[in-house]
Amino acid sequence: MAKSYTESCSEEALSLPLYRKRVPVMGQIRSGKTYLINRLMGQTDEPSTDEPQISSDAQTKLREKSPDSGYTSLVRPSAIPGGFLGTVKRKRGRDVGFSVEDELRTAENPSLSFLEFSGHATCYESPQRLSTFQGIYILVMSLLQKLSDPVSDLDYMASVNNLRTGGDYLDYSLNSIRSHTLQHATRQRADKATTQPQVLIVLTHKDKVSKRCITEYKRKIRRLIRKKGIEELVLPDIFVVDNTDKHSVSYVRRYFLRVVRSQPHMVESIPWSWLHLISRLQTKIKDLNGDPVCKFQDVAKWARDPDTDKSKITMVLTFLHDRGDLIFFDEPRLRDEVTLQPQVLIDVFKTITAAPMYQQYGQGNPEVTKMWERLTQKGILSDNFLTRIWEDLRSGKPFLLRHKEYLKALLEKYCMLCNATPISDTSDESLPEEMYLVPALLNCKRDNAMLYPNKMVVCPEALYFVFSDKFLPGAGDMFCQLQALCARRFGLEESTVYAGCARFSTDDSNQNFVITKVNHYIKVELLSSSNVFTQGLCIMEFLSGALSEIKEKWIPWIKYELCRSTKQEGEGEPTFQTLPAECQTLTQLLGIPMTFHSVWMDDSHQSHLTEIFLHHVRKDGAKQALYLMEHWFPKTVNGPLHYLMQLEETQKAIGKLDLAAVVHGIYKEYREDMQFQEVDPELTEDKRWCIPLPGEGKYLCRRTDLGVVTPYPLHVTYKSANWSDHTWSQEQEQEWMPVGPFFSIKCQVVEGPVDILLPHVLYIDDASEITREDLQVVHVVGDSAELLPVTELTPSHAVTRFKRGSLFGVVGRTREVSNLRRSGLLMAFRSMDNSDLSKLKVYLVSNHKTVIKATKLDEEDLDYKLCDTMPCQLYRGLKYYLEGNVINGEDIEVKISPKFLTFEDTIDTNIVYASFRVEVSQDLWLETPTRLHLQLLEETDRNTPILDLILGRYRGQADGTDSGHSTPTREGQPDTPITSVDEKAIFDKVVENVSYKWEELARKLGLKRGEIETIRVTESLHGPERKCREVLERWLARDADKATLQVLKQALIDIKEENTAQSL
């Protein structure tokens, strides 16, 4: 956005300078914030606020005292050259509609936007969402509230954020400003000198304390912030004002204006073409007509200028959002609507926090009573109850229901609501009701009997996430987001959630875990009813991933470490020992007690394996070490894939990068040497494919080409999905495009790294410039999607690490893959109607099994059967032409329509794709030498066909039955006896791919029932591979002359092994 704004200003011939600053005002309850703002503005006193108040700069003109008497506005006669303003009006052809002088101000008299927030700790997180490193902050503190005094009882949420004293408030406020503004600066990659927000501290009630008290108060403030990152934020002068003297803030006003004028971001520019739209928006803001929310498309209409495109309107709205005039986010779920008055955000939130006044709902309605009690007692809001509340307010605020989904998304954006809806399989017909945590309403009085049930034992070894600078964003921010993600993953029904702590169930019904916010760290405890703790590793991995997700989304700058405490419970403040980041196995060599290791890490044998394995790596080399690995645990179900990955991560964690590289090389070599095991899935009652994998191995589904590499037994269920059934954001659609089928995949009891191999349709050879960095895997969890890295790219598959969720599919960066060749397949179908004509359909499809299977089934329903296929390389978006003529036939007409087809990736199975329709004025499938010759050409070269296909020439099967298919042969090419080609290579390929269907193949090749039974019961023919080879040998020995390659290929086609037939 910053880049687009800058480009827009530079591209315009004229732009107007704008002098503005946002001024958030923060402080404890009754510290004098409202008084100070009123005095700075030259206004009278107003009652103190109980909740955030947002006011725009149009209402808050900073004033200074006149040498005479009273107050005069700082807005002096316009400093904008009259000729410039006239030029703007002439170029627009109309008045801009508002006072340009008042709107733009001057460098000496800037425009200021004050944002006043309540002193309640629960309101501290919301203003941070409005934070910007370009603002100047005022922190108001009362001299009557000492830094050592306990927090007021009126602030019931303070204890949740561990704010016990006024000093805690000061430290927390400055750290909040630093963390939330630094993320904006980091994202814009600005210099520290221009991105460091500044904070002015003002002490009130000077008239109530002595000078000595004031001096000591200032000294304590400076001592509290000394040598911390927050020290750089605070301006050198701390001011003191007298609440009884209305002129006492004049020197604060002058100093504040000097600071404002010196800011590097003081002046910005407005392109002159924006002025009319800004004018219309300001008019709408002043006249809301009961609806403070409007549609983006309405804003587009107000522009009235065909040159004002969507991107320019987006820039204008973002510009006005940044200056505090309205609320607009160019993000999914939010970009289609605009909040014209920021105060509405607070008003909407009050309809929820004031919900206890609606307890009359419960009269005679137990269901509503239950929902009301759940909100007021547990801070859990259901979508149903929110609808009821807003329906009750329909007469006064009809816009609530009209913009319900948008307003919910907006409250989530500002962390006023946290989505806690349990994640369900997107294939389920009924989705769970949406549930939300309301941070401001979570119960602050925790019940330890609920958190730690008597029947459960607490594990003595706790895990800690310790945050840098001794600062953890508040309970309504990062921690509440973590609570919500835990609720989504583990469910709310069996959970107990309070402000600052919560207990959740795990995948083991006998085990729970508790998370607690304590000072600057999060404590994680395991609970068990059987005194057996097996869920530690899963919990640690989940919480690490969840915190990383929250961090990247909200506060990328914040840092934390995974730790254990070296002190026993009850020995005071814990002393932390940092654990290697993202390490799943920690050995005794690292100084980690085995009691901790056995609970939170892997099995205790791993430490011994690590030492011995690495010893052999150094001494005997990789091969010997791998041999040791394979035989170390002969009785375990986990194989070398499991331990090698763990060992690599351990070596990285302790800084042994050379050994980590060796182990990775062993891991990669071991995995590449593994042979694919093709498996046949079973169809479950809910129409999902099911594969119980018996142990370590590399498996490939015969039906879908979906692959799994697992180091241990694994139960996998999956089914095909469609990209068209899922909505992409506009940015995702522009940057990424699907290049492979979509799958819904579930793996039960995932204990460690499992790779999934997702098929793609790209044609990749040695000359291809595509790399795995150009591809990603879309991973959908519930209603949110993320992109996973591709760890390995093969000509047929993209490999990624499995994560809990539902949907997976390969996508490519559009600019890199749109012009890349696709692996295509020409599919020819013949009509089975009894007719003197030959009717065919010819499809150009992506060469993957799901669409091939779907196309066959669709055509079989229409009484068309597959007669031939041929692989080819196709370009997406290119036109392809099909031409045909007959061989050995005179006066036979061939008609083909349409003239051409434009090839697109066919990776969804719920779409009917276009086909060529071919009609030949003779039946090609009779005993006749006439055959159809088809050629496929592309628009870039109409003279050179990319493939030739000859159809016709009926051939019966060995058993005399009619297969209904043609035998694909080349013109003039006789049947090829098996004995005249590489017999062993052909049989090896058939045995490798088709041995599981050896009985079906035997019947198609003409073996009699007695022969098949003999093969089945012969003990020496152990396994399907030997049986299949025996079938081929008997077929060849029976009549070598008739045992031709064409007969074998036809038999394979008849048992639905077309790909194997094509490969011979």
ROLUMVO-778958 format. One record per residue (C-alpha): residue in one letter; x, z negated, y. Coordinates in steps of 0.1 Angstrom, whole numbers, padded with zeros to 4 digits, always signed. Layout:
N
AXZY...
***
This chain:
1064
M+0000+0000+0000A+0028-0009+0024K+0044+0025+0018S+0011+0044+0023Y+0004+0025+0055T+0039+0033+0069E+0036+0070+0059S+0002+0072+0076C+0015+0058+0108S+0045+0082+0108E+0024+0112+0100E+0001+0106+0129A+0010+0121+0163L-0004+0090+0180S-0005+0054+0169L-0015+0022+0187P+0006-0009+0186L-0012-0040+0174Y+0001-0075+0181R-0014-0100+0156K-0006-0130+0135R-0025-0150+0108V-0023-0188+0113P-0034-0209+0083V-0039-0245+0092M-0035-0272+0065G-0035-0309+0063Q-0050-0340+0046I-0085-0352+0052R-0091-0365+0087S-0056-0355+0099G-0069-0338+0130K-0068-0301+0121T-0101-0291+0139Y-0090-0310+0170L-0057-0292+0172I-0072-0258+0167N-0098-0264+0194R-0072-0276+0218L-0050-0246+0211M-0080-0224+0218G-0091-0243+0249Q-0124-0253+0233T-0143-0285+0229D-0141-0308+0199E-0161-0300+0168P-0168-0322+0137S-0141-0322+0110T-0145-0297+0082D-0154-0306+0046E-0146-0272+0032P-0125-0241+0042Q-0135-0224+0074I-0123-0188+0080S-0125-0174+0115S-0113-0140+0127D-0091-0133+0157A-0120-0120+0177Q-0133-0155+0180T-0100-0174+0185K-0082-0163+0216L-0053-0186+0223R-0054-0200+0259E-0030-0218+0282K-0037-0239+0312S-0037-0223+0346P-0016-0238+0374D-0048-0245+0392S-0074-0259+0369G-0093-0251+0337Y-0082-0224+0312T-0075-0188+0315S-0074-0162+0287L-0040-0150+0277V-0055-0115+0274R-0044-0099+0307P-0051-0064+0319S-0042-0037+0294A-0005-0029+0289I-0015+0003+0272P-0008+0034+0293G-0041+0049+0305G-0031+0084+0297F-0024+0074+0261L-0059+0058+0257G-0075+0089+0273T-0056+0112+0249V-0070+0092+0220K-0106+0095+0232R-0102+0132+0239K-0087+0140+0205R-0115+0121+0188G-0142+0138+0209R-0160+0105+0214D-0156+0069+0226V-0138+0047+0200G-0166+0022+0203F-0148-0010+0212S-0124-0025+0237V-0090-0012+0227E-0073-0036+0251D-0090-0066+0235E-0084-0053+0200L-0047-0044+0203R-0034-0071+0227T+0002-0071+0240A+0035-0085+0229E+0031-0113+0255N-0005-0120+0245P-0009-0115+0208S-0040-0118+0187L-0041-0148+0164S-0064-0155+0134F-0068-0192+0125L-0077-0201+0090E-0087-0238+0087F-0089-0254+0053S-0103-0287+0041G-0078-0315+0033H-0092-0318-0002A-0066-0310-0029T-0092-0289-0047C-0091-0265-0017Y-0054-0261-0017E-0053-0233-0042S-0078-0210-0024P-0059-0207+0009Q-0028-0197-0011R-0046-0165-0021L-0048-0157+0016S-0012-0165+0021T+0012-0140+0035F+0049-0142+0044Q+0040-0126+0077G+0019-0156+0088I+0029-0187+0106Y+0016-0220+0091I+0006-0252+0109L+0007-0284+0088V-0011-0312+0105M-0003-0348+0096S-0018-0380+0110L+0006-0407+0121L-0021-0431+0109Q-0015-0419+0073K+0020-0429+0064L+0040-0409+0039S+0040-0439+0016D+0003-0446+0019P-0019-0438-0011V-0041-0407-0009S-0076-0413+0004D-0103-0421-0021L-0123-0392-0006D-0100-0367-0022Y-0110-0372-0058M-0090-0342-0070A-0056-0354-0057S-0047-0373-0088V-0051-0341-0109N-0023-0326-0089N-0003-0358-0091L-0007-0363-0053R-0004-0401-0050T+0010-0404-0014G+0011-0386+0019G+0047-0376+0010D+0034-0359-0022Y+0009-0339+0000L+0037-0328+0023D+0059-0317-0006Y+0031-0300-0024S+0018-0281+0007L+0052-0267+0015N+0060-0258-0021S+0026-0240-0023I+0033-0219+0008R+0068-0211-0005S+0057-0200-0040H+0027-0180-0029T+0043-0162+0000L+0076-0155-0018Q+0057-0134-0044H+0044-0111-0016A+0079-0107-0002T+0094-0101-0036R+0069-0074-0044Q+0076-0056-0011R+0114-0061-0016A+0119-0072+0019D+0149-0091+0033K+0148-0128+0033A+0153-0129+0070T+0120-0110+0075T+0100-0126+0047Q+0106-0163+0052P+0073-0178+0064Q+0076-0205+0090V+0058-0238+0092L+0051-0258+0123I+0045-0295+0116V+0023-0313+0141L+0017-0351+0141T-0016-0363+0155H-0028-0397+0169K+0003-0403+0191D-0017-0427+0212K-0023-0450+0181V+0014-0457+0172S+0046-0468+0188K+0076-0445+0197R+0096-0462+0170C+0070-0454+0144I+0070-0417+0155T+0108-0415+0153E+0108-0431+0118Y+0080-0407+0106K+0100-0376+0117R+0131-0390+0100K+0112-0395+0067I+0098-0360+0068R+0133-0345+0073R+0147-0367+0045L+0119-0357+0021I+0125-0319+0025R+0163-0321+0028K+0183-0298+0004K+0152-0283-0010G+0140-0247-0009I+0111-0258+0014E+0135-0270+0041E+0141-0234+0052L+0104-0230+0060V+0100-0259+0085L+0107-0251+0122P+0133-0274+0137D+0109-0291+0162I+0082-0315+0149F+0056-0320+0176V+0034-0350+0183V+0000-0348+0202D-0023-0374+0217N-0058-0371+0205T-0072-0387+0237D-0056-0362+0261K-0071-0327+0260H-0040-0313+0278S-0015-0329+0254V-0011-0297+0233S+0000-0275+0262Y+0037-0278+0252V+0028-0271+0216R+0009-0240+0227R+0039-0227+0247Y+0063-0233+0218F+0040-0218+0193L+0036-0186+0214R+0074-0183+0216V+0077-0185+0179V+0049-0160+0174R+0065-0135+0197S+0098-0138+0180Q+0085-0129+0145P+0098-0096+0131H+0064-0086+0119M+0047-0094+0152V+0038-0058+0160E+0021-0033+0137S+0006+0001+0144I-0029+0015+0140P-0031+0053+0135W-0055+0066+0162S-0076+0083+0135W-0086+0048+0122L-0102+0036+0154H-0137+0050+0149L-0140+0035+0114I-0127+0002+0126S-0153+0002+0154R-0181+0009+0129L-0170-0018+0106Q-0168-0044+0134T-0203-0034+0144K-0215-0039+0109I-0197-0073+0107K-0216-0085+0138D-0249-0072+0124L-0250-0080+0087N-0288-0078+0083G-0287-0104+0056D-0262-0086+0033P-0225-0094+0040V-0214-0071+0011C-0215-0033+0013K-0205-0005-0010F-0173+0014-0006Q-0193+0046-0005D-0212+0033+0025V-0180+0027+0044A-0171+0063+0036K-0204+0075+0051W-0197+0054+0083A-0164+0073+0088R-0184+0105+0096D-0152+0125+0094P-0146+0149+0065D-0109+0144+0071T-0111+0107+0063D-0105+0107+0026K-0108+0079+0001S-0071+0069+0003K-0073+0066+0041I-0104+0045+0039T-0087+0023+0014M-0058+0018+0038V-0081+0009+0067L-0099-0017+0046T-0067-0032+0032F-0054-0033+0068L-0085-0052+0080H-0083-0075+0049D-0047-0084+0057R-0057-0094+0092G-0085-0115+0080D-0115-0095+0092L-0130-0088+0058I-0122-0090+0021F-0112-0059+0001F-0090-0054-0030D-0080-0020-0043E-0083-0032-0079P-0106-0026-0108R-0139-0045-0106L-0133-0051-0068R-0126-0017-0052D-0162-0005-0051E-0174-0031-0027V-0164-0048+0005T-0171-0083+0018L-0176-0079+0056Q-0173-0116+0064P-0146-0137+0047Q-0166-0169+0052V-0191-0155+0027L-0165-0163+0000I-0168-0200+0007D-0206-0198+0011V-0210-0182-0023F-0187-0208-0039K-0208-0236-0023T-0239-0223-0042I-0220-0233-0074T-0204-0265-0062A-0237-0276-0048A-0255-0269-0080P-0263-0306-0087M-0291-0302-0061Y-0308-0279-0086Q-0312-0306-0112Q-0350-0301-0108Y-0344-0271-0131G-0342-0295-0160Q-0377-0308-0155G-0395-0297-0187N-0367-0273-0196P-0341-0288-0221E-0321-0256-0221V-0315-0256-0183T-0309-0294-0184K-0281-0288-0209M-0266-0261-0187W-0268-0282-0156E-0252-0312-0173R-0224-0290-0187L-0216-0278-0152T-0217-0311-0134Q-0201-0332-0162K-0176-0307-0177G-0171-0280-0150I-0183-0252-0174L-0206-0226-0159S-0225-0201-0180D-0235-0167-0167N-0271-0175-0176F-0271-0206-0154L-0254-0188-0125T-0281-0162-0126R-0308-0189-0125I-0291-0206-0095W-0289-0173-0076E-0324-0164-0085D-0336-0196-0069L-0317-0186-0037R-0331-0151-0037S-0353-0156-0007G-0325-0168+0016K-0296-0149+0000P-0308-0119-0019F-0273-0103-0019L-0261-0128-0045L-0279-0112-0074R-0275-0077-0060H-0237-0080-0060K-0235-0105-0089E-0207-0088-0109Y-0186-0082-0078L-0190-0117-0065K-0180-0132-0099A-0149-0110-0099L-0141-0120-0064L-0144-0157-0072E-0121-0151-0102K-0096-0133-0079Y-0094-0164-0057C-0092-0188-0088M-0125-0204-0078L-0138-0194-0113C-0117-0189-0144N-0130-0168-0172A-0132-0188-0204T-0154-0165-0225P-0143-0166-0261I-0125-0134-0272S-0145-0115-0298D-0140-0083-0317T-0151-0054-0294S-0167-0039-0325D-0192-0067-0327E-0227-0057-0318S-0235-0089-0299L-0210-0102-0274P-0208-0139-0265E-0222-0151-0232E-0197-0152-0203M-0185-0187-0196Y-0164-0199-0167L-0143-0230-0158V-0149-0242-0123P-0117-0260-0112A-0134-0279-0084L-0160-0293-0108L-0138-0303-0138N-0141-0339-0146C-0112-0359-0131K-0119-0390-0151R-0104-0382-0185D-0116-0400-0216N-0086-0407-0239A-0109-0413-0268M-0121-0377-0265L-0086-0363-0259Y-0070-0383-0288P-0097-0389-0315N-0090-0420-0336K-0091-0399-0368M-0062-0377-0356V-0025-0386-0356V-0004-0376-0325C+0029-0358-0334P+0059-0378-0320E+0076-0346-0309A+0061-0330-0278L+0069-0297-0262Y+0073-0293-0224F+0071-0264-0200V+0092-0276-0171F+0089-0258-0137S+0118-0251-0113D+0121-0269-0079K+0100-0297-0095F+0069-0278-0085L+0039-0267-0106P+0011-0248-0089G-0021-0269-0087A-0047-0277-0112G-0071-0251-0098D-0044-0225-0100M-0019-0219-0128F-0029-0248-0151C-0066-0240-0149Q-0058-0204-0157L-0039-0217-0187Q-0069-0238-0198A-0092-0208-0195L-0069-0186-0216C-0068-0214-0243A-0106-0216-0242R-0108-0178-0247R-0084-0179-0276F-0095-0211-0294G-0131-0214-0282L-0149-0239-0259E-0173-0254-0285E-0146-0277-0302S-0126-0282-0270T-0125-0310-0244V-0115-0299-0209Y-0107-0322-0179A-0091-0315-0146G-0054-0316-0154C-0056-0319-0192A-0075-0305-0222R-0077-0306-0260F-0083-0274-0281S-0087-0267-0317T-0063-0244-0337D-0067-0219-0365D-0063-0249-0388S-0095-0270-0386N-0074-0302-0393Q-0051-0297-0363N-0056-0297-0325F-0033-0296-0295V-0035-0313-0261I-0020-0298-0228T-0015-0321-0198K-0003-0314-0163V+0022-0341-0153N+0041-0337-0120H+0062-0305-0124Y+0057-0299-0161I+0031-0292-0187K+0032-0314-0218V+0020-0301-0252E+0011-0324-0280L+0000-0317-0316L-0027-0336-0333S-0035-0337-0370S-0060-0354-0392S-0037-0352-0422N-0004-0360-0405V+0008-0325-0414F+0018-0302-0385T+0020-0265-0392Q+0006-0249-0361G+0034-0257-0337L+0051-0223-0337C+0018-0205-0332I+0008-0228-0303M+0042-0225-0287E+0041-0187-0289F+0006-0185-0275L+0013-0208-0246S+0045-0190-0238G+0027-0157-0237A-0002-0170-0217L+0020-0186-0190S+0040-0154-0188E+0008-0134-0183I-0004-0159-0156K+0030-0159-0139E+0033-0121-0137K-0003-0118-0124W-0003-0145-0098I+0031-0160-0090P+0059-0138-0103W+0085-0158-0085I+0078-0191-0102K+0102-0201-0130Y+0100-0225-0159E+0119-0235-0190L+0108-0245-0225C+0121-0280-0232R+0120-0311-0254S+0123-0347-0243T+0154-0367-0253K+0135-0400-0246Q+0109-0416-0268E+0074-0420-0257G+0070-0450-0234E+0106-0450-0222G+0097-0438-0187E+0101-0403-0171P+0113-0379-0197T+0148-0364-0197F+0146-0328-0207Q+0167-0306-0230T+0163-0269-0224L+0155-0248-0255P+0168-0212-0257A+0142-0189-0242E+0119-0172-0266C+0138-0185-0297Q+0117-0191-0327T+0145-0207-0349L+0168-0234-0336T+0194-0249-0359Q+0211-0283-0361L+0242-0267-0346L+0223-0265-0313G+0217-0302-0313I+0179-0299-0319P+0167-0327-0343M+0152-0314-0375T+0120-0334-0368F+0114-0313-0337H+0126-0281-0355S+0103-0285-0384V+0072-0290-0361W+0078-0264-0334M+0101-0239-0351D+0106-0224-0386D+0114-0239-0420S+0144-0263-0423H+0163-0240-0447Q+0169-0216-0418S+0198-0236-0404H+0218-0234-0436L+0209-0197-0440T+0221-0190-0404E+0256-0205-0410I+0262-0189-0444F+0248-0155-0434L+0269-0153-0402H+0300-0165-0421H+0296-0135-0445V+0290-0112-0415R+0325-0122-0402K+0342-0124-0436D+0327-0098-0459G+0307-0075-0435A+0271-0065-0432K+0265-0053-0468Q+0276-0085-0484A+0257-0106-0459L+0225-0086-0465Y+0229-0091-0503L+0232-0128-0497M+0200-0126-0475E+0180-0108-0502H+0189-0134-0528W+0189-0166-0508F+0152-0173-0513P+0142-0156-0545K+0109-0175-0547T+0098-0171-0511V+0073-0144-0500N+0093-0138-0468G+0119-0111-0470P+0150-0101-0451L+0130-0085-0423H+0116-0119-0414Y+0150-0137-0414L+0170-0110-0398M+0148-0109-0368Q+0149-0146-0365L+0187-0147-0368E+0191-0120-0341E+0170-0140-0317T+0190-0172-0325Q+0223-0155-0318K+0211-0141-0285A+0198-0176-0275I+0232-0192-0280G+0251-0164-0263K+0266-0147-0294L+0257-0112-0283D+0283-0095-0305L+0269-0112-0337A+0233-0105-0325A+0242-0068-0322V+0256-0069-0358V+0225-0086-0371H+0203-0061-0353G+0222-0032-0369I+0217-0048-0403Y+0180-0052-0396K+0175-0016-0384E+0195-0002-0414Y+0175-0023-0438R+0142-0013-0424E+0151+0024-0423D+0162+0023-0459M+0128+0009-0470Q+0106+0036-0486F+0071+0040-0474Q+0045+0028-0499E+0013+0047-0495V-0018+0026-0500D-0055+0033-0505P-0077+0011-0484E-0110-0004-0495L-0141-0001-0474T-0157-0035-0465E-0194-0042-0459D-0189-0040-0421K-0174-0005-0424R-0138-0015-0419W-0108-0004-0440C-0091-0033-0458I-0056-0034-0472P-0042-0066-0488L-0004-0060-0486P+0014-0079-0514G+0047-0087-0497E+0075-0074-0476G+0074-0037-0472K+0067-0006-0452Y+0032+0006-0459L+0013+0038-0449C-0025+0043-0452R-0033+0075-0470R-0066+0080-0451T-0054+0074-0415D-0016+0075-0414L-0016+0040-0399G+0016+0022-0409V+0025-0015-0411V+0060-0030-0416T+0056-0067-0427P+0082-0092-0439Y+0056-0112-0459P+0021-0108-0476L-0005-0097-0451H-0042-0089-0450V-0050-0060-0427T-0084-0047-0417Y-0089-0018-0393K-0112+0011-0384S-0110+0041-0361A-0122+0038-0325N-0126+0063-0297W-0109+0064-0263S-0140+0077-0247D-0158+0044-0255H-0135+0024-0233T-0131+0025-0195W-0097+0030-0179S-0088+0021-0144Q-0082+0049-0120E-0045+0041-0118Q-0042+0041-0156E-0059+0074-0160Q-0036+0090-0135E-0004+0076-0149W-0011+0075-0186M-0029+0097-0211P-0038+0091-0248V-0016+0109-0273G-0028+0094-0305P-0059+0081-0322F-0074+0047-0313F-0076+0019-0339S-0093-0015-0341I-0067-0036-0361K-0068-0072-0373C-0041-0090-0392Q-0049-0124-0408V-0024-0152-0407V+0004-0135-0387E+0034-0159-0391G+0061-0138-0376P+0071-0103-0364V+0049-0076-0378D+0054-0039-0367I+0025-0014-0366L+0032+0023-0368L+0006+0042-0348P+0003+0080-0354H+0007+0103-0324V+0000+0140-0319L+0032+0150-0300Y+0055+0175-0316I+0090+0160-0315D+0121+0176-0328D+0158+0174-0319A+0153+0195-0288S+0125+0173-0274E+0135+0153-0243I+0108+0127-0247T+0120+0091-0253R+0102+0060-0264E+0104+0047-0228D+0079+0075-0219L+0053+0061-0243Q+0034+0028-0244V+0008+0013-0266V-0025+0002-0251H-0035-0032-0264V-0071-0044-0257V-0080-0081-0259G-0116-0087-0252D-0123-0068-0219S-0088-0067-0207A-0060-0042-0216E-0022-0044-0215L+0006-0020-0222L+0031-0029-0251P+0065-0013-0253V+0073+0013-0280T+0102-0001-0299E+0109+0030-0320L+0097+0066-0318T+0096+0090-0348P+0082+0125-0351S+0050+0111-0364H+0047+0075-0352A+0052+0051-0323V+0062+0016-0334T+0053-0016-0316R+0051-0053-0323F+0016-0064-0334K-0002-0089-0312R-0035-0106-0317G-0062-0086-0302S-0084-0057-0313L-0076-0022-0301F-0043-0002-0303G-0034+0033-0293V-0005+0054-0281V-0004+0067-0246G+0022+0087-0228R+0033+0089-0192T+0012+0119-0179R+0040+0136-0160E+0062+0135-0191V+0039+0144-0219S+0012+0166-0204N+0033+0197-0209L+0048+0187-0243R+0039+0206-0274R+0013+0190-0297S+0013+0190-0335G-0018+0211-0341L-0037+0223-0370L-0058+0254-0375M-0088+0247-0398A-0109+0275-0412F-0143+0269-0427R-0165+0293-0446S-0203+0293-0447M-0218+0287-0481D-0249+0306-0473N-0257+0334-0497S-0253+0365-0476D-0237+0399-0475L-0217+0387-0445S-0188+0363-0443K-0192+0337-0416L-0164+0314-0406K-0156+0287-0381V-0120+0283-0369Y-0109+0250-0352L-0078+0242-0333V-0074+0204-0336S-0047+0177-0333N-0030+0173-0367H-0040+0138-0377K-0061+0126-0405T-0089+0109-0387V-0100+0140-0368I-0094+0163-0398K-0116+0141-0420A-0143+0139-0393T-0143+0176-0387K-0146+0183-0425L-0176+0159-0428D-0193+0174-0398E-0190+0209-0412E-0200+0200-0447D-0233+0187-0432L-0238+0222-0418D-0230+0237-0452Y-0195+0249-0442K-0165+0242-0465L-0128+0241-0457C-0111+0272-0470D-0076+0269-0454T-0055+0250-0429M-0022+0259-0412P-0001+0236-0390C+0011+0249-0356Q+0025+0238-0323L+0000+0239-0294Y+0002+0232-0257R-0025+0211-0240G-0045+0231-0215L-0033+0265-0227K-0056+0293-0237Y-0055+0306-0273Y-0068+0338-0286L-0079+0346-0322E-0077+0382-0333G-0087+0395-0368N-0088+0426-0390V-0095+0434-0426I-0070+0444-0453N-0080+0468-0481G-0113+0476-0465E-0128+0505-0445D-0156+0505-0420I-0157+0467-0421E-0164+0451-0387V-0149+0418-0375K-0165+0399-0346I-0149+0368-0330S-0163+0347-0302P-0155+0332-0278K-0127+0353-0265F-0104+0323-0262L-0103+0285-0266T-0085+0261-0243F-0067+0235-0264E-0072+0198-0257D-0061+0168-0277T-0088+0161-0303I-0082+0124-0309D-0118+0111-0307T-0141+0114-0336N-0174+0111-0317I-0170+0145-0299V-0180+0179-0311Y-0152+0202-0304A-0155+0240-0297S-0145+0265-0324F-0140+0302-0329R-0169+0319-0348V-0159+0348-0370E-0182+0372-0387V-0171+0399-0412S-0196+0425-0423Q-0186+0420-0460D-0185+0390-0483L-0148+0382-0487W-0153+0357-0515L-0164+0383-0541E-0141+0398-0567T-0128+0424-0542P-0094+0432-0528T-0107+0429-0492R-0091+0401-0472L-0093+0389-0436H-0062+0388-0416L-0063+0363-0386Q-0037+0360-0359L-0035+0332-0333L-0019+0341-0299E-0014+0321-0268E-0020+0334-0232T+0017+0334-0223D+0025+0360-0250R-0004+0381-0263N+0020+0403-0284T+0036+0377-0307P+0013+0357-0329I+0021+0320-0334L+0006+0321-0369D-0009+0345-0394L-0036+0336-0419I-0051+0356-0447L-0084+0346-0462G-0104+0360-0491R-0096+0371-0526Y-0117+0347-0548R-0098+0329-0575G-0114+0307-0602Q-0099+0274-0614A-0082+0267-0647D-0113+0252-0662G-0134+0282-0651T-0153+0264-0623D-0157+0276-0587S-0140+0254-0561G-0157+0271-0532H-0123+0276-0515S-0101+0306-0510T-0065+0308-0522P-0042+0313-0492T-0018+0341-0501R+0003+0365-0480E-0004+0402-0480G+0010+0419-0510Q+0024+0386-0524P+0017+0380-0561D+0011+0346-0577T+0043+0327-0580P+0052+0312-0614I+0064+0276-0612T+0094+0285-0633S+0106+0310-0607V+0110+0284-0579D+0125+0249-0577E+0103+0234-0603K+0119+0199-0601A+0115+0197-0563I+0079+0207-0564F+0070+0182-0592D+0089+0154-0574K+0069+0160-0542V+0036+0160-0561V+0045+0129-0580E+0056+0111-0548N+0024+0119-0529V-0004+0123-0555S+0005+0100-0585Y-0023+0077-0577K-0047+0106-0585W-0031+0117-0617E-0063+0118-0637E-0081+0139-0611L-0052+0163-0609A-0051+0165-0648R-0088+0176-0649K-0083+0202-0622L-0053+0216-0640G-0074+0221-0671L-0061+0192-0693K-0087+0181-0719R-0103+0147-0721G-0083+0138-0753E-0050+0147-0736I-0058+0125-0706E-0067+0096-0728T-0034+0099-0747I-0015+0098-0714R-0034+0067-0703V-0027+0047-0734T+0010+0057-0741E+0031+0026-0733S+0062+0046-0725L+0044+0063-0696H+0044+0031-0675G+0030+0035-0640P+0011+0063-0623E+0043+0082-0614R+0053+0087-0650K+0017+0096-0660C+0015+0122-0632R+0048+0138-0642E+0036+0140-0678V+0004+0158-0666L+0026+0184-0648E+0049+0189-0678R+0020+0194-0702W+0003+0219-0678L+0036+0239-0675A+0043+0238-0713R+0007+0250-0722D+0011+0284-0706A+0041+0290-0683D+0028+0324-0671K-0005+0310-0658A+0012+0278-0643T+0017+0293-0608L+0023+0277-0575Q-0010+0290-0562V-0030+0273-0590L-0012+0240-0584K-0019+0242-0546Q-0056+0249-0553A-0058+0220-0576L-0044+0197-0550I-0068+0210-0524D-0097+0203-0548I-0087+0166-0550K-0085+0165-0512E-0047+0165-0510E-0045+0195-0486N-0014+0182-0468T+0006+0180-0500A-0006+0215-0510Q+0005+0228-0476S+0040+0212-0479L+0048+0230-0512
***
